[in-house]
């Protein structure tokens, strides 16, 4: 069994790498509808539509004009997430996403951060880096 670490994780908008990424998360969900009929003793369900969303947290860098700055609220990006780096044999998750939130957080005792929330806009493709 392979073991991966997030130390080399990378987020991109197409071919442009987002700078100063601290962490990112991809959440996939699936809707279900109930198919239970009268007289059934156990509820039954069937899967319907699926969706995904991503969160990205970075050390804030307003000079990252090909990365962080591109993630403007309302914009559609070509999301690429490499949980353990863009290395052969490692995972690659990609898909079109709409930026739904952009929060810049400044705390006296910490590094300024930017948090980005993305809503997947269609299929999330999960492959392995060649």
C-alpha positions in Angstrom: 0.0 0.0 0.0 1.3 3.4 -1.0 1.4 6.2 1.6 1.4 9.8 0.6 2.0 13.1 2.5 0.5 16.5 1.8 3.9 18.3 2.0 4.2 18.6 -1.8 0.5 19.3 -2.5 -0.3 21.7 -5.2 -3.3 23.7 -6.5 -3.6 25.1 -10.0 -5.9 27.1 -12.2 -5.1 25.2 -15.4 -1.4 25.5 -15.8 -0.9 28.3 -13.3 0.2 27.2 -9.8 -1.4 29.0 -6.8 1.3 30.3 -4.5 1.7 29.8 -0.7 -0.9 27.0 -0.4 -1.1 25.8 3.3 -3.9 23.3 2.8 -6.8 22.3 0.6 -9.8 20.0 0.8 -12.1 18.5 -1.8 -15.5 17.3 -0.6 -17.6 15.0 -2.9 -21.2 14.4 -2.1 -24.1 12.4 -3.6 -27.8 13.0 -3.3 -30.2 10.1 -2.8 -34.0 9.8 -3.0 -36.1 7.4 -1.0 -37.7 4.5 -2.9 -39.5 2.9 0.0 -43.0 1.6 -0.8 -45.9 1.0 1.6 -45.4 -2.3 3.4 -41.6 -2.3 3.2 -40.0 -2.8 6.7 -36.7 -1.2 5.7 -36.2 2.1 3.9 -34.6 1.9 0.4 -32.8 4.7 -1.5 -31.3 5.3 -4.9 -28.4 7.5 -5.8 -29.2 10.6 -8.0 -26.9 13.5 -8.6 -23.4 14.1 -7.3 -21.4 17.3 -6.6 -18.1 18.5 -5.3 -16.6 21.5 -3.6 -13.1 22.6 -2.6 -11.6 24.8 0.0 -8.1 26.3 -0.3 -6.2 28.2 2.4 -3.0 30.1 1.5 -0.5 32.5 3.1 -1.9 35.7 1.5 0.2 37.0 -1.5 -1.4 39.8 -3.5 1.5 39.5 -5.9 0.4 36.0 -7.0 -1.4 37.4 -10.0 -1.6 34.0 -11.9 -2.8 32.2 -8.7 -4.5 33.7 -5.8 -5.7 36.9 -7.6 -7.3 34.8 -10.4 -9.6 33.3 -7.8 -12.1 36.2 -7.8 -15.6 35.6 -6.5 -17.9 34.6 -9.4 -15.1 33.5 -11.7 -14.9 30.0 -13.2 -11.5 28.3 -12.9 -10.0 25.1 -14.2 -9.3 23.6 -10.8 -6.4 21.1 -10.5 -5.6 19.6 -7.1 -2.6 17.4 -6.5 -2.9 16.2 -2.8 0.7 14.9 -2.7 2.3 16.8 -5.5 2.4 16.7 -9.3 4.5 13.6 -9.4 4.1 10.4 -11.5 1.9 7.9 -9.7 0.3 10.5 -7.4 -3.4 11.6 -7.5 -4.8 14.4 -9.6 -8.3 15.8 -9.1 -9.6 18.3 -11.7 -12.7 20.0 -12.9 -14.3 23.4 -13.6 -15.3 25.3 -10.5 -16.9 28.6 -9.6 -15.3 30.7 -6.8 -18.0 31.3 -4.2 -16.0 32.9 -1.4 -12.7 34.7 -0.9 -11.8 35.6 2.7 -8.6 37.5 3.8 -7.9 36.9 7.5 -5.4 39.1 9.4 -4.6 38.2 13.0 -1.9 40.1 15.1 -0.2 36.9 16.1 -0.3 35.0 12.8 0.5 35.2 9.1 -2.2 36.8 6.9 -4.2 34.1 5.2 -6.6 33.9 2.3 -9.3 31.2 2.2 -11.0 30.3 -1.1 -14.2 28.3 -1.5 -15.0 26.7 -4.8 -18.2 25.0 -6.0 -17.6 22.3 -8.6 -19.4 23.0 -11.9 -19.9 19.5 -13.4 -17.7 16.4 -13.1 -14.7 16.0 -10.8 -12.2 13.8 -12.6 -9.8 11.7 -10.4 -6.8 10.3 -12.2 -3.2 9.5 -11.5 -0.3 11.7 -12.7 1.4 10.0 -15.6 
